[in-house]
Amino acid sequence: AMTLLFVGYQGQGTLGAHLQGGARTVTLDGAKREVRCRIRTIDGFSAHADESELLDWLGHFARAERKPELVFLVHGDPEASAALEPKVKALGLEPYRPAWRETVELDRIADGG
């Protein structure tokens, strides 16, 4: 039997997360497909920084002479970015969690609008 092996985190709502959750059918390129392989996951291979590493990295910006006007929180599940928001604010930075598919005009932010 074939095995599909995940070696990293699969975000909430993604095809990978559905497969890890035991989905028996998936939609690929508009067609329903039966899952006919074993799904396995090996944890511990993430190359992403954890929360404390992100906050440490952001702390360098917080101590800089010229701070960023906004810190966009776009990584991780909504619950994770919501939990990170007050911690970024505590560093003296302004966090912003954009909505899914939201467009932000950066030149308007730079002009104060």
N, C-alpha and C positions, 0 to 999 in steps of 0.2 A: 504494500500500500504506500501511497505517496504521503509525504508530510510537508505541511507548510509551517515553517518555523519562524516565529517572530522573535527578534532579539532586542527589541526596544519597545518603548511605551506606545500604545495605540490610543489616540485621543478619543474622547467621548463623541459618539455619533459617527465615527469613521467606519469604513468597511472593515478595517483590521479589528476594531473593538467589537463589531458585530460578530465577526468570525470567532474571536476569543470568547465571546459570550455564548457560543454554541449554535449560531445560525445554521440552519440546514439548507437554506436557499439564499442566494444573493442576486443582485441585479448588476450586471456588467455590460457596459455599452448598450444599455436599454433592454437587454435580454435577461430573463430569469435563468439562473444557473443553479444546479444542484451542487452542494458542497460534497465532494466525494473523496476528500483527503482528510487525514488527521491534522488537527490544529494543535500546535504546541508552542509554548512561550518559555524563553529563558530570560529571566530578569537580571539586572545588574550591569547592562551594557550601555546605559544611557550616557551620551556625551554632553548632556545639558547640565548647566550649573543648577544647584539646588537653591532654595530660597535664601539661605544665609550667604551663599556665594554671590547671588545677584545683589543682595542688599549691600554687601561689602564693596562690590564693584560700583554700585550707584553712589555709595558714600564718597568716593573720590570726586564725583561730579558735585555732590552737595557741598564739599569743602573748597571747591574751585572758586576763583574770583568771579567768574561769570558762569552762573548756573543755567542749566536748560530751563526753558519756560514751561515745558510740559514733558512728562515721562509717559510714553504710551505703553500701557500694559496689554500686550497682545499674545503673550505666550502662556500656554497651559489652559486647563479647563476654566470655565467661568468662576467656579467656586475658588479656585486657586488664585486667580487674578483679583477677585474680590477680597480675599484674605491678605493679599500683598499690598493692596491700595493704602490702608492706614499706616503701614510700615514705611512705605515710600514717603507718605506725607510727614511722618515723624522725622524723616531725614531732612525736612525743610524743602522738599521738592513737591511739585504739583503733579499728581498722577492723573492719567486719563485712560479710561477703558472704553474704546470705541465699540459701537454696536456692530454686529455682523454685517459686512459689506458696506459699512459707513465710509463715506468719502470725506477726507479732511484736507482742506487747502492750507498747506503749510505757510504760504506767503501771507495769508490773512492772519494767521497766528502771530507771525513775526511783526506784522503791522499793528498788532494790538486788537484785531477784530476777530 
